[in-house]
Amino acid sequence: MSIFDLIVIGAGPAGYLACERAAQGGFSVLMFEKRELGGVCLNEGCIPTKTLLNSAKVFDYAIHGKAYGVTADSVNIDHSAVVERKNKVVRTLVSGVRAKMKAHKITVVRGSAVIDGKSANGFMVKSDGESYEARRLLIASGSEAIIPPIPGVKEGIASGVVMTSREILDIKKPPKKLVVIGAGVVGLEMAAYFATIGAEVTVIEMLDKIAGYADVELSSMLQNELKSKGINFRLGCKVTSINAGARLASPDIASIEFEQDGIYTIEADAILLSVGRYAATQGLGLENIGVYTEQGAIVTDHNLRTNVPNVYASGDVNGKSMLAHTAYRESEVAVNHMLGKRDHMRYDAISSVIYTSPELASVGESEESAKAKGYSFAVKKLSMMHSGRFVAENAKSDGLCKLLFETGSNRLIGAHLMGSYASEIIYGAAMMIESRWPIDDLKELVFPHPTVCEIIRDTLFD
């Protein structure tokens, strides 16, 4: 039996990039994946949702083209064609991952992996009755959608009316009435897509704001923008039950009961559960080698090491920052440590994006988190209407650039953008936070003109 330098469990962003980097470093690598290469991000998350949202954006431009001097007759959107294009995009990118694994001579085993225990040479892993051995392990098994314990939710899933992001991305016929439970990234993006193509959408959220930990001011602005596009929000609500057709005339209709200063009931032909995700650690055999977990997630240090020597965990499974780009960087840090290179993981400048229209992008501290951490800080903010390109390309909506500076060091500690291209701009603010340059040095940077990213420079000088 061959002994590999590294076994990676999971072929999502954390897993396949770790394999690539380890192979580049001279390791022999074996990777397990029980579903499809690319993981959640590529198959049922980042890429599929952005493909749908781009089609919705093109459709929206077409029907509102008059504001830009462009008119078109009989503009329609074919959801089934959008889904087929999404599938084509996914197939193309999955094929790319497969080609990279082959190019780097990485052994890929399709099947569930279970850590069987330690061995004289490292660790034993079993899959479908076969045993494999490696000197090191990287656990990158990702996460699963949380199914909340709402009465009736299991029956709703069985009937097909209640879905997670995995199922709703493949429905051929769009719902007429969609209820989204949870106003986080997934919930808002899917609400935006289906509202744009004509669905009546209601978003129910337990918190009194949307977009999770996003800056309160910008999340409120985003809510108003989405509300203007027809999305109805019910905040500070708790869903108490789902009745998927048992009491109703049609088995394809569900009633949702929720509390909001009283008990209300609404009906929908589709319900999306988007209340968060949990680390996928069950059934991995972590107990066989004594890996520590907290609240279901694997505990790791700044090198992504677990408590067991030569065992690492990166990506959603460690629960630190459930974002694909975080997973990429964590895997690089983990592999660098395995290869004896100095490196460590930093989480102060991890950007996050909600790809609605407009986009909301953030990095670093918000006003709320800065206050909670005891920062002494100042806030600078400027309307996106100060950007010439933004004005040229946006006939209706406004946006905002909001920057936070620590008053003592006069350095940037947070940036929040709402508007077009926010997702493409935010990395620059992340670099500014990472570099720890003071404002005077940042003001010397030259931005191309006309661009929306100039709003950062304008805000610095405001």
MIPA-972092 format. One record per residue (C-alpha): residue in one letter; x, y, z; residue number from 1. Coordinates in steps of 0.02 Angstrom, whole numbers, plus 50000, padded with zeros to 5 digits. Layout:
N
+------+-------+-------+-------+-----+
| type |  east | north |    up | seq |
+------+-------+-------+-------+-----+
|    a |     X |     Y |     Z | NUM |
...
+------+-------+-------+-------+-----+
END
This chain:
462
+------+-------+-------+-------+-----+
| type |  east | north |    up | seq |
+------+-------+-------+-------+-----+
|    m | 50000 | 50000 | 50000 |   1 |
|    s | 50067 | 50171 | 49950 |   2 |
|    i | 50098 | 50298 | 50087 |   3 |
|    f | 50049 | 50473 | 50034 |   4 |
|    d | 50127 | 50631 | 50103 |   5 |
|    l | 49954 | 50707 | 50122 |   6 |
|    i | 49774 | 50650 | 50121 |   7 |
|    v | 49643 | 50786 | 50095 |   8 |
|    i | 49462 | 50751 | 50140 |   9 |
|    g | 49349 | 50862 | 50036 |  10 |
|    a | 49364 | 50936 | 49861 |  11 |
|    g | 49292 | 51109 | 49888 |  12 |
|    p | 49395 | 51269 | 49877 |  13 |
|    a | 49493 | 51223 | 50035 |  14 |
|    g | 49525 | 51046 | 49976 |  15 |
|    y | 49569 | 51064 | 49792 |  16 |
|    l | 49681 | 51215 | 49818 |  17 |
|    a | 49772 | 51126 | 49960 |  18 |
|    c | 49802 | 50979 | 49843 |  19 |
|    e | 49870 | 51094 | 49709 |  20 |
|    r | 49986 | 51188 | 49827 |  21 |
|    a | 50047 | 51029 | 49911 |  22 |
|    a | 50084 | 50946 | 49744 |  23 |
|    q | 50178 | 51102 | 49688 |  24 |
|    g | 50280 | 51083 | 49847 |  25 |
|    g | 50329 | 50905 | 49801 |  26 |
|    f | 50202 | 50806 | 49905 |  27 |
|    s | 50113 | 50650 | 49845 |  28 |
|    v | 49929 | 50689 | 49875 |  29 |
|    l | 49767 | 50591 | 49888 |  30 |
|    m | 49599 | 50679 | 49892 |  31 |
|    f | 49427 | 50610 | 49940 |  32 |
|    e | 49261 | 50684 | 49885 |  33 |
|    k | 49091 | 50604 | 49912 |  34 |
|    r | 48996 | 50719 | 49794 |  35 |
|    e | 49071 | 50823 | 49655 |  36 |
|    l | 49237 | 50911 | 49633 |  37 |
|    g | 49224 | 51094 | 49678 |  38 |
|    g | 49117 | 51069 | 49832 |  39 |
|    v | 48972 | 51179 | 49884 |  40 |
|    c | 49049 | 51339 | 49814 |  41 |
|    l | 49065 | 51278 | 49637 |  42 |
|    n | 48913 | 51165 | 49626 |  43 |
|    e | 48778 | 51244 | 49735 |  44 |
|    g | 48844 | 51408 | 49804 |  45 |
|    c | 48958 | 51546 | 49741 |  46 |
|    i | 48962 | 51507 | 49555 |  47 |
|    p | 48783 | 51448 | 49521 |  48 |
|    t | 48705 | 51593 | 49617 |  49 |
|    k | 48811 | 51723 | 49529 |  50 |
|    t | 48765 | 51647 | 49361 |  51 |
|    l | 48580 | 51666 | 49400 |  52 |
|    l | 48604 | 51841 | 49468 |  53 |
|    n | 48697 | 51895 | 49312 |  54 |
|    s | 48551 | 51837 | 49203 |  55 |
|    a | 48433 | 51934 | 49316 |  56 |
|    k | 48543 | 52089 | 49297 |  57 |
|    v | 48540 | 52075 | 49106 |  58 |
|    f | 48351 | 52055 | 49111 |  59 |
|    d | 48331 | 52205 | 49227 |  60 |
|    y | 48440 | 52313 | 49113 |  61 |
|    a | 48334 | 52262 | 48964 |  62 |
|    i | 48165 | 52304 | 49041 |  63 |
|    h | 48230 | 52469 | 49112 |  64 |
|    g | 48338 | 52514 | 48963 |  65 |
|    k | 48235 | 52670 | 48924 |  66 |
|    a | 48326 | 52761 | 49064 |  67 |
|    y | 48486 | 52736 | 48964 |  68 |
|    g | 48413 | 52777 | 48795 |  69 |
|    v | 48387 | 52595 | 48747 |  70 |
|    t | 48217 | 52517 | 48713 |  71 |
|    a | 48171 | 52336 | 48679 |  72 |
|    d | 48005 | 52252 | 48644 |  73 |
|    s | 47938 | 52092 | 48723 |  74 |
|    v | 48079 | 52066 | 48846 |  75 |
|    n | 48063 | 51898 | 48933 |  76 |
|    i | 48170 | 51785 | 49040 |  77 |
|    d | 48169 | 51596 | 49021 |  78 |
|    h | 48212 | 51526 | 49192 |  79 |
|    s | 48241 | 51350 | 49126 |  80 |
|    a | 48367 | 51420 | 49002 |  81 |
|    v | 48451 | 51517 | 49143 |  82 |
|    v | 48465 | 51356 | 49244 |  83 |
|    e | 48538 | 51264 | 49094 |  84 |
|    r | 48667 | 51401 | 49070 |  85 |
|    k | 48708 | 51388 | 49255 |  86 |
|    n | 48735 | 51202 | 49237 |  87 |
|    k | 48849 | 51230 | 49087 |  88 |
|    v | 48953 | 51356 | 49185 |  89 |
|    v | 48968 | 51234 | 49330 |  90 |
|    r | 49017 | 51089 | 49216 |  91 |
|    t | 49151 | 51197 | 49136 |  92 |
|    l | 49228 | 51246 | 49301 |  93 |
|    v | 49216 | 51072 | 49378 |  94 |
|    s | 49305 | 51008 | 49223 |  95 |
|    g | 49440 | 51138 | 49256 |  96 |
|    v | 49465 | 51076 | 49434 |  97 |
|    r | 49473 | 50897 | 49372 |  98 |
|    a | 49605 | 50946 | 49244 |  99 |
|    k | 49711 | 51032 | 49377 | 100 |
|    m | 49706 | 50879 | 49488 | 101 |
|    k | 49761 | 50772 | 49342 | 102 |
|    a | 49898 | 50893 | 49292 | 103 |
|    h | 49970 | 50890 | 49468 | 104 |
|    k | 49958 | 50699 | 49477 | 105 |
|    i | 49838 | 50703 | 49624 | 106 |
|    t | 49748 | 50540 | 49661 | 107 |
|    v | 49561 | 50572 | 49675 | 108 |
|    v | 49446 | 50446 | 49760 | 109 |
|    r | 49258 | 50472 | 49742 | 110 |
|    g | 49175 | 50416 | 49904 | 111 |
|    s | 49153 | 50454 | 50088 | 112 |
|    a | 49311 | 50450 | 50192 | 113 |
|    v | 49325 | 50395 | 50373 | 114 |
|    i | 49481 | 50419 | 50478 | 115 |
|    d | 49513 | 50245 | 50547 | 116 |
|    g | 49653 | 50289 | 50667 | 117 |
|    k | 49839 | 50320 | 50682 | 118 |
|    s | 49969 | 50207 | 50603 | 119 |
|    a | 50157 | 50184 | 50613 | 120 |
|    n | 50177 | 50300 | 50464 | 121 |
|    g | 50042 | 50427 | 50509 | 122 |
|    f | 49856 | 50398 | 50483 | 123 |
|    m | 49738 | 50270 | 50408 | 124 |
|    v | 49586 | 50324 | 50308 | 125 |
|    k | 49452 | 50206 | 50241 | 126 |
|    s | 49330 | 50227 | 50097 | 127 |
|    d | 49214 | 50095 | 50027 | 128 |
|    g | 49311 | 49955 | 50110 | 129 |
|    e | 49480 | 50013 | 50047 | 130 |
|    s | 49618 | 50077 | 50164 | 131 |
|    y | 49738 | 50221 | 50128 | 132 |
|    e | 49884 | 50288 | 50227 | 133 |
|    a | 49966 | 50459 | 50239 | 134 |
|    r | 50091 | 50553 | 50345 | 135 |
|    r | 49977 | 50704 | 50360 | 136 |
|    l | 49791 | 50744 | 50353 | 137 |
|    l | 49699 | 50900 | 50298 | 138 |
|    i | 49514 | 50898 | 50337 | 139 |
|    a | 49417 | 51010 | 50218 | 140 |
|    s | 49245 | 50929 | 50225 | 141 |
|    g | 49152 | 51095 | 50215 | 142 |
|    s | 48980 | 51130 | 50285 | 143 |
|    e | 48797 | 51085 | 50266 | 144 |
|    a | 48640 | 51192 | 50266 | 145 |
|    i | 48556 | 51206 | 50436 | 146 |
|    i | 48381 | 51132 | 50438 | 147 |
|    p | 48293 | 51225 | 50580 | 148 |
|    p | 48180 | 51124 | 50696 | 149 |
|    i | 48020 | 51208 | 50634 | 150 |
|    p | 47865 | 51099 | 50649 | 151 |
|    g | 47819 | 51038 | 50476 | 152 |
|    v | 47986 | 51074 | 50394 | 153 |
|    k | 48030 | 50891 | 50363 | 154 |
|    e | 47861 | 50860 | 50282 | 155 |
|    g | 47889 | 51015 | 50176 | 156 |
|    i | 48058 | 50952 | 50118 | 157 |
|    a | 47981 | 50783 | 50075 | 158 |
|    s | 47846 | 50867 | 49971 | 159 |
|    g | 47974 | 50974 | 49880 | 160 |
|    v | 47896 | 51140 | 49932 | 161 |
|    v | 48031 | 51174 | 50062 | 162 |
|    m | 48208 | 51186 | 49992 | 163 |
|    t | 48386 | 51231 | 50034 | 164 |
|    s | 48501 | 51323 | 49914 | 165 |
|    r | 48548 | 51154 | 49839 | 166 |
|    e | 48373 | 51116 | 49777 | 167 |
|    i | 48311 | 51290 | 49732 | 168 |
|    l | 48454 | 51316 | 49609 | 169 |
|    d | 48387 | 51175 | 49501 | 170 |
|    i | 48201 | 51208 | 49498 | 171 |
|    k | 48141 | 51218 | 49317 | 172 |
|    k | 47985 | 51322 | 49351 | 173 |
|    p | 48007 | 51479 | 49456 | 174 |
|    p | 47886 | 51501 | 49602 | 175 |
|    k | 47746 | 51628 | 49597 | 176 |
|    k | 47758 | 51657 | 49784 | 177 |
|    l | 47924 | 51628 | 49872 | 178 |
|    v | 47955 | 51640 | 50058 | 179 |
|    v | 48137 | 51652 | 50110 | 180 |
|    i | 48176 | 51608 | 50291 | 181 |
|    g | 48336 | 51698 | 50335 | 182 |
|    a | 48404 | 51866 | 50273 | 183 |
|    g | 48586 | 51820 | 50258 | 184 |
|    v | 48689 | 51814 | 50099 | 185 |
|    v | 48604 | 51663 | 50020 | 186 |
|    g | 48429 | 51719 | 50067 | 187 |
|    l | 48452 | 51895 | 50000 | 188 |
|    e | 48534 | 51840 | 49838 | 189 |
|    m | 48399 | 51713 | 49798 | 190 |
|    a | 48263 | 51836 | 49849 | 191 |
|    a | 48339 | 51964 | 49730 | 192 |
|    y | 48347 | 51842 | 49585 | 193 |
|    f | 48170 | 51777 | 49598 | 194 |
|    a | 48096 | 51949 | 49632 | 195 |
|    t | 48182 | 52015 | 49475 | 196 |
|    i | 48107 | 51879 | 49366 | 197 |
|    g | 47933 | 51909 | 49433 | 198 |
|    a | 47903 | 51810 | 49593 | 199 |
|    e | 47814 | 51884 | 49743 | 200 |
|    v | 47949 | 51869 | 49877 | 201 |
|    t | 47938 | 51883 | 50065 | 202 |
|    v | 48094 | 51871 | 50175 | 203 |
|    i | 48070 | 51821 | 50357 | 204 |
|    e | 48214 | 51856 | 50477 | 205 |
|    m | 48230 | 51831 | 50666 | 206 |
|    l | 48348 | 51980 | 50685 | 207 |
|    d | 48290 | 52160 | 50671 | 208 |
|    k | 48406 | 52189 | 50521 | 209 |
|    i | 48458 | 52102 | 50361 | 210 |
|    a | 48630 | 52047 | 50303 | 211 |
|    g | 48693 | 51974 | 50467 | 212 |
|    y | 48847 | 52063 | 50533 | 213 |
|    a | 48849 | 52195 | 50395 | 214 |
|    d | 48862 | 52378 | 50445 | 215 |
|    v | 48691 | 52431 | 50509 | 216 |
|    e | 48682 | 52590 | 50404 | 217 |
|    l | 48723 | 52501 | 50241 | 218 |
|    s | 48613 | 52350 | 50277 | 219 |
|    s | 48469 | 52471 | 50304 | 220 |
|    m | 48508 | 52555 | 50138 | 221 |
|    l | 48515 | 52386 | 50051 | 222 |
|    q | 48349 | 52337 | 50128 | 223 |
|    n | 48267 | 52494 | 50059 | 224 |
|    e | 48340 | 52461 | 49887 | 225 |
|    l | 48277 | 52281 | 49886 | 226 |
|    k | 48108 | 52336 | 49953 | 227 |
|    s | 48094 | 52458 | 49807 | 228 |
|    k | 48118 | 52308 | 49692 | 229 |
|    g | 47967 | 52221 | 49768 | 230 |
|    i | 48041 | 52115 | 49908 | 231 |
|    n | 47937 | 52115 | 50068 | 232 |
|    f | 48033 | 52100 | 50232 | 233 |
|    r | 47968 | 52033 | 50396 | 234 |
|    l | 48104 | 52067 | 50525 | 235 |
|    g | 48108 | 52017 | 50708 | 236 |
|    c | 48002 | 51866 | 50665 | 237 |
|    k | 48004 | 51684 | 50718 | 238 |
|    v | 47931 | 51552 | 50603 | 239 |
|    t | 47826 | 51439 | 50714 | 240 |
|    s | 47762 | 51311 | 50589 | 241 |
|    i | 47755 | 51258 | 50407 | 242 |
|    n | 47606 | 51166 | 50337 | 243 |
|    a | 47651 | 51094 | 50168 | 244 |
|    g | 47483 | 51054 | 50091 | 245 |
|    a | 47400 | 50951 | 50227 | 246 |
|    r | 47262 | 51078 | 50262 | 247 |
|    l | 47264 | 51165 | 50093 | 248 |
|    a | 47179 | 51131 | 49928 | 249 |
|    s | 47342 | 51107 | 49832 | 250 |
|    p | 47487 | 50995 | 49886 | 251 |
|    d | 47604 | 51118 | 49801 | 252 |
|    i | 47560 | 51261 | 49919 | 253 |
|    a | 47624 | 51285 | 50095 | 254 |
|    s | 47566 | 51399 | 50234 | 255 |
|    i | 47695 | 51479 | 50347 | 256 |
|    e | 47649 | 51537 | 50521 | 257 |
|    f | 47759 | 51665 | 50607 | 258 |
|    e | 47758 | 51781 | 50756 | 259 |
|    q | 47782 | 51968 | 50742 | 260 |
|    d | 47687 | 52057 | 50880 | 261 |
|    g | 47552 | 51931 | 50844 | 262 |
|    i | 47530 | 51773 | 50742 | 263 |
|    y | 47519 | 51786 | 50552 | 264 |
|    t | 47502 | 51661 | 50411 | 265 |
|    i | 47557 | 51678 | 50230 | 266 |
|    e | 47554 | 51556 | 50085 | 267 |
|    a | 47689 | 51511 | 49959 | 268 |
|    d | 47724 | 51383 | 49825 | 269 |
|    a | 47909 | 51379 | 49875 | 270 |
|    i | 48003 | 51404 | 50038 | 271 |
|    l | 48191 | 51430 | 50045 | 272 |
|    l | 48281 | 51386 | 50206 | 273 |
|    s | 48435 | 51497 | 50221 | 274 |
|    v | 48467 | 51514 | 50408 | 275 |
|    g | 48652 | 51469 | 50402 | 276 |
|    r | 48770 | 51323 | 50387 | 277 |
|    y | 48858 | 51204 | 50508 | 278 |
|    a | 49028 | 51121 | 50497 | 279 |
|    a | 49018 | 50948 | 50416 | 280 |
|    t | 49113 | 50843 | 50543 | 281 |
|    q | 48992 | 50701 | 50573 | 282 |
|    g | 49049 | 50530 | 50516 | 283 |
|    l | 49230 | 50579 | 50482 | 284 |
|    g | 49301 | 50475 | 50624 | 285 |
|    l | 49379 | 50623 | 50713 | 286 |
|    e | 49354 | 50534 | 50878 | 287 |
|    n | 49468 | 50393 | 50818 | 288 |
|    i | 49620 | 50507 | 50828 | 289 |
|    g | 49556 | 50629 | 50960 | 290 |
|    v | 49529 | 50788 | 50859 | 291 |
|    y | 49451 | 50926 | 50966 | 292 |
|    t | 49290 | 51011 | 50911 | 293 |
|    e | 49189 | 51154 | 50983 | 294 |
|    q | 49004 | 51171 | 50939 | 295 |
|    g | 49033 | 51046 | 50800 | 296 |
|    a | 49178 | 51139 | 50716 | 297 |
|    i | 49359 | 51082 | 50718 | 298 |
|    v | 49471 | 51189 | 50828 | 299 |
|    t | 49624 | 51257 | 50737 | 300 |
|    d | 49765 | 51379 | 50774 | 301 |
|    h | 49839 | 51517 | 50664 | 302 |
|    n | 49929 | 51384 | 50559 | 303 |
|    l | 49767 | 51285 | 50539 | 304 |
|    r | 49837 | 51146 | 50649 | 305 |
|    t | 49719 | 51043 | 50756 | 306 |
|    n | 49768 | 50976 | 50927 | 307 |
|    v | 49833 | 50817 | 50841 | 308 |
|    p | 50007 | 50835 | 50764 | 309 |
|    n | 50008 | 50831 | 50573 | 310 |
|    v | 49819 | 50851 | 50563 | 311 |
|    y | 49752 | 51015 | 50492 | 312 |
|    a | 49579 | 51083 | 50452 | 313 |
|    s | 49535 | 51224 | 50332 | 314 |
|    g | 49378 | 51299 | 50259 | 315 |
|    d | 49202 | 51294 | 50329 | 316 |
|    v | 49240 | 51141 | 50437 | 317 |
|    n | 49336 | 51247 | 50564 | 318 |
|    g | 49193 | 51371 | 50576 | 319 |
|    k | 49301 | 51527 | 50580 | 320 |
|    s | 49247 | 51613 | 50419 | 321 |
|    m | 49131 | 51516 | 50304 | 322 |
|    l | 49187 | 51598 | 50142 | 323 |
|    a | 49272 | 51517 | 49992 | 324 |
|    h | 49410 | 51647 | 49984 | 325 |
|    t | 49448 | 51619 | 50169 | 326 |
|    a | 49460 | 51433 | 50132 | 327 |
|    y | 49585 | 51465 | 49992 | 328 |
|    r | 49700 | 51564 | 50104 | 329 |
|    e | 49682 | 51445 | 50252 | 330 |
|    s | 49736 | 51299 | 50143 | 331 |
|    e | 49887 | 51395 | 50081 | 332 |
|    v | 49937 | 51432 | 50260 | 333 |
|    a | 49912 | 51250 | 50311 | 334 |
|    v | 50014 | 51181 | 50167 | 335 |
|    n | 50150 | 51311 | 50193 | 336 |
|    h | 50165 | 51254 | 50373 | 337 |
|    m | 50177 | 51073 | 50316 | 338 |
|    l | 50317 | 51123 | 50197 | 339 |
|    g | 50412 | 51216 | 50332 | 340 |
|    k | 50375 | 51390 | 50266 | 341 |
|    r | 50341 | 51534 | 50384 | 342 |
|    d | 50160 | 51589 | 50368 | 343 |
|    h | 50006 | 51616 | 50475 | 344 |
|    m | 49822 | 51653 | 50451 | 345 |
|    r | 49753 | 51828 | 50482 | 346 |
|    y | 49567 | 51863 | 50488 | 347 |
|    d | 49566 | 52053 | 50509 | 348 |
|    a | 49544 | 52092 | 50325 | 349 |
|    i | 49429 | 51956 | 50257 | 350 |
|    s | 49306 | 52038 | 50139 | 351 |
|    s | 49125 | 51986 | 50119 | 352 |
|    v | 49004 | 52023 | 49978 | 353 |
|    i | 48818 | 52012 | 49948 | 354 |
|    y | 48795 | 52003 | 49758 | 355 |
|    t | 48624 | 52083 | 49749 | 356 |
|    s | 48593 | 52236 | 49640 | 357 |
|    p | 48663 | 52346 | 49711 | 358 |
|    e | 48806 | 52248 | 49785 | 359 |
|    l | 48857 | 52265 | 49967 | 360 |
|    a | 49040 | 52233 | 50008 | 361 |
|    s | 49129 | 52248 | 50175 | 362 |
|    v | 49299 | 52217 | 50251 | 363 |
|    g | 49368 | 52245 | 50426 | 364 |
|    e | 49272 | 52327 | 50567 | 365 |
|    s | 49097 | 52400 | 50560 | 366 |
|    e | 49046 | 52541 | 50675 | 367 |
|    e | 48960 | 52413 | 50785 | 368 |
|    s | 49107 | 52293 | 50797 | 369 |
|    a | 49233 | 52435 | 50820 | 370 |
|    k | 49133 | 52500 | 50968 | 371 |
|    a | 49118 | 52325 | 51042 | 372 |
|    k | 49308 | 52303 | 51030 | 373 |
|    g | 49344 | 52471 | 51110 | 374 |
|    y | 49421 | 52558 | 50960 | 375 |
|    s | 49437 | 52746 | 50958 | 376 |
|    f | 49388 | 52782 | 50778 | 377 |
|    a | 49324 | 52909 | 50654 | 378 |
|    v | 49204 | 52881 | 50510 | 379 |
|    k | 49214 | 52955 | 50335 | 380 |
|    k | 49075 | 52923 | 50210 | 381 |
|    l | 49028 | 52984 | 50039 | 382 |
|    s | 48884 | 52954 | 49919 | 383 |
|    m | 48926 | 52852 | 49764 | 384 |
|    m | 48855 | 52998 | 49665 | 385 |
|    h | 49026 | 53079 | 49686 | 386 |
|    s | 49093 | 52951 | 49562 | 387 |
|    g | 49075 | 53006 | 49382 | 388 |
|    r | 49068 | 52830 | 49315 | 389 |
|    f | 48937 | 52780 | 49445 | 390 |
|    v | 48825 | 52924 | 49391 | 391 |
|    a | 48852 | 52879 | 49207 | 392 |
|    e | 48801 | 52697 | 49235 | 393 |
|    n | 48664 | 52710 | 49368 | 394 |
|    a | 48505 | 52799 | 49319 | 395 |
|    k | 48407 | 52766 | 49478 | 396 |
|    s | 48501 | 52699 | 49628 | 397 |
|    d | 48625 | 52784 | 49745 | 398 |
|    g | 48760 | 52701 | 49850 | 399 |
|    l | 48882 | 52738 | 49988 | 400 |
|    c | 49066 | 52722 | 50030 | 401 |
|    k | 49099 | 52715 | 50217 | 402 |
|    l | 49275 | 52707 | 50291 | 403 |
|    l | 49327 | 52684 | 50472 | 404 |
|    f | 49495 | 52747 | 50538 | 405 |
|    e | 49577 | 52714 | 50705 | 406 |
|    t | 49610 | 52888 | 50775 | 407 |
|    g | 49774 | 52847 | 50862 | 408 |
|    s | 49865 | 52764 | 50716 | 409 |
|    n | 49762 | 52855 | 50583 | 410 |
|    r | 49750 | 52692 | 50486 | 411 |
|    l | 49604 | 52611 | 50398 | 412 |
|    i | 49515 | 52475 | 50500 | 413 |
|    g | 49353 | 52453 | 50402 | 414 |
|    a | 49274 | 52486 | 50234 | 415 |
|    h | 49095 | 52465 | 50174 | 416 |
|    l | 49031 | 52494 | 49998 | 417 |
|    m | 48858 | 52484 | 49923 | 418 |
|    g | 48843 | 52505 | 49736 | 419 |
|    s | 48897 | 52436 | 49568 | 420 |
|    y | 49067 | 52349 | 49562 | 421 |
|    a | 49079 | 52347 | 49753 | 422 |
|    s | 49133 | 52165 | 49744 | 423 |
|    e | 49276 | 52208 | 49628 | 424 |
|    i | 49333 | 52359 | 49729 | 425 |
|    i | 49334 | 52292 | 49906 | 426 |
|    y | 49499 | 52197 | 49887 | 427 |
|    g | 49588 | 52366 | 49873 | 428 |
|    a | 49518 | 52418 | 50042 | 429 |
|    a | 49572 | 52249 | 50112 | 430 |
|    m | 49750 | 52282 | 50052 | 431 |
|    m | 49745 | 52452 | 50137 | 432 |
|    i | 49694 | 52371 | 50301 | 433 |
|    e | 49826 | 52234 | 50284 | 434 |
|    s | 49963 | 52360 | 50242 | 435 |
|    r | 49920 | 52467 | 50395 | 436 |
|    w | 49966 | 52624 | 50299 | 437 |
|    p | 49909 | 52790 | 50377 | 438 |
|    i | 49786 | 52901 | 50284 | 439 |
|    d | 49921 | 53019 | 50218 | 440 |
|    d | 50008 | 52874 | 50130 | 441 |
|    l | 49844 | 52807 | 50060 | 442 |
|    k | 49805 | 52979 | 49987 | 443 |
|    e | 49960 | 52964 | 49877 | 444 |
|    l | 49888 | 52815 | 49782 | 445 |
|    v | 49836 | 52856 | 49604 | 446 |
|    f | 49668 | 52783 | 49548 | 447 |
|    p | 49618 | 52766 | 49365 | 448 |
|    h | 49486 | 52889 | 49304 | 449 |
|    p | 49343 | 52874 | 49276 | 450 |
|    t | 49312 | 52724 | 49389 | 451 |
|    v | 49193 | 52685 | 49530 | 452 |
|    c | 49342 | 52637 | 49640 | 453 |
|    e | 49392 | 52821 | 49644 | 454 |
|    i | 49258 | 52840 | 49776 | 455 |
|    i | 49384 | 52771 | 49903 | 456 |
|    r | 49509 | 52908 | 49862 | 457 |
|    d | 49371 | 53040 | 49864 | 458 |
|    t | 49314 | 52979 | 50035 | 459 |
|    l | 49492 | 52985 | 50101 | 460 |
|    f | 49501 | 53170 | 50055 | 461 |
|    d | 49324 | 53214 | 50105 | 462 |
+------+-------+-------+-------+-----+
END
